[in-house]
Amino acid sequence: MISGAHSVIFSQDPEADRAFLRDVIGLPHVDVGHGWLIFGLPPAEVAVHPGENHRQEFYLMTDDVDSFVAAVRGAGASCAEIKDEGWGRLTVVTLPGGGDLGVYEPRHERPEAMS
């Protein structure tokens, strides 16, 4: 029934954020016209947490958050210090457009990807 997921990052500077995802993080992409890039992601998962404000959050996962932070900082981007949250080690990257992107090294069990 479900064949994939499509996430959207809203940005005050979408061109700069697209360049960051393409050039710094190295996500594969396709140009669907006029520089509008859609990025490929590895298998994903979704979790439902209690809350009262109906917000959604988007995180990327990495096998090595220390190496990720070093690479992103080496490219001139800003990352928060890594925090151990128990379920994983988390940093937050400040995107060129001003938004935040959480990236973490999971310690929790991972579900099998849908096929």
C-alpha positions as CSV (number, residue, x, y, z in Angstrom):
1,M,0.0,0.0,0.0
2,I,2.8,2.5,0.9
3,S,5.7,2.7,-1.5
4,G,7.8,5.5,0.1
5,A,7.8,8.7,2.1
6,H,8.2,12.3,0.9
7,S,9.5,14.8,3.5
8,V,9.5,18.6,2.9
9,I,11.8,21.1,4.5
10,F,10.5,24.7,4.4
11,S,13.2,27.3,4.0
12,Q,13.8,31.0,3.8
13,D,16.7,30.2,1.4
14,P,15.8,27.0,-0.4
15,E,18.6,27.3,-3.0
16,A,21.2,27.4,-0.2
17,D,19.6,24.5,1.7
18,R,19.4,22.4,-1.5
19,A,23.1,23.1,-2.2
20,F,23.9,22.1,1.4
21,L,22.0,18.8,1.1
22,R,23.6,18.1,-2.3
23,D,27.2,19.3,-1.8
24,V,27.9,19.0,2.0
25,I,25.7,16.0,3.0
26,G,26.0,14.4,-0.4
27,L,22.5,13.2,-0.9
28,P,21.6,11.9,-4.3
29,H,19.1,14.0,-6.2
30,V,17.1,14.6,-9.3
31,D,16.2,17.9,-10.8
32,V,12.5,17.8,-11.6
33,G,12.7,21.1,-13.4
34,H,14.0,24.7,-12.9
35,G,16.5,23.7,-10.3
36,W,13.8,22.1,-8.1
37,L,15.8,19.2,-6.5
38,I,14.3,16.1,-4.8
39,F,16.7,14.2,-2.7
40,G,17.0,10.5,-2.2
41,L,17.1,9.1,1.3
42,P,18.1,5.8,2.8
43,P,15.4,3.6,4.4
44,A,13.4,5.5,6.9
45,E,11.2,5.0,9.9
46,V,8.4,6.9,11.6
47,A,7.5,7.1,15.3
48,V,4.5,8.6,17.1
49,H,5.2,10.4,20.3
50,P,2.7,12.0,22.7
51,G,2.2,15.7,22.3
52,E,-0.4,18.4,22.2
53,N,0.6,20.7,19.4
54,H,0.5,18.3,16.3
55,R,4.1,19.1,15.3
56,Q,6.3,16.9,13.1
57,E,10.1,16.7,13.3
58,F,12.5,15.4,10.7
59,Y,15.8,13.8,11.6
60,L,18.5,12.2,9.5
61,M,20.4,9.2,11.0
62,T,24.1,8.4,10.7
63,D,26.3,5.5,11.8
64,D,28.9,7.9,13.2
65,V,27.7,11.3,14.5
66,D,31.3,12.4,15.4
67,S,32.5,12.0,11.8
68,F,29.4,13.6,10.5
69,V,29.9,16.7,12.7
70,A,33.6,16.9,11.8
71,A,32.7,16.8,8.0
72,V,29.9,19.3,8.3
73,R,32.0,21.7,10.4
74,G,34.8,21.2,7.9
75,A,32.5,22.5,5.2
76,G,31.8,25.6,7.3
77,A,28.4,24.7,8.7
78,S,27.4,25.1,12.3
79,C,26.5,22.1,14.4
80,A,25.4,21.9,18.0
81,E,27.5,19.9,20.5
82,I,26.6,16.3,20.4
83,K,24.1,15.3,23.2
84,D,23.6,11.7,24.5
85,E,19.8,11.3,24.6
86,G,19.9,7.7,25.7
87,W,18.1,6.6,22.5
88,G,21.0,8.0,20.4
89,R,23.6,10.7,20.1
90,L,22.1,13.9,18.6
91,T,23.4,17.0,17.0
92,V,21.5,19.8,15.3
93,V,22.8,21.4,12.1
94,T,21.9,25.0,11.3
95,L,21.0,25.0,7.6
96,P,22.1,28.0,5.4
97,G,18.4,29.0,5.2
98,G,18.2,29.3,9.0
99,G,16.4,26.1,9.8
100,D,17.5,23.3,12.0
101,L,18.1,19.7,11.0
102,G,18.5,17.0,13.6
103,V,21.0,14.3,12.9
104,Y,21.6,11.4,15.2
105,E,23.4,8.1,15.7
106,P,20.6,5.7,16.8
107,R,21.0,3.3,19.7
108,H,17.5,2.1,19.6
109,E,16.4,-1.0,17.6
110,R,15.7,-0.4,14.0
111,P,12.7,-1.9,12.2
112,E,13.1,-3.7,8.9
113,A,12.6,-1.5,5.9
114,M,9.5,-2.1,3.8
115,S,10.1,-3.9,0.6
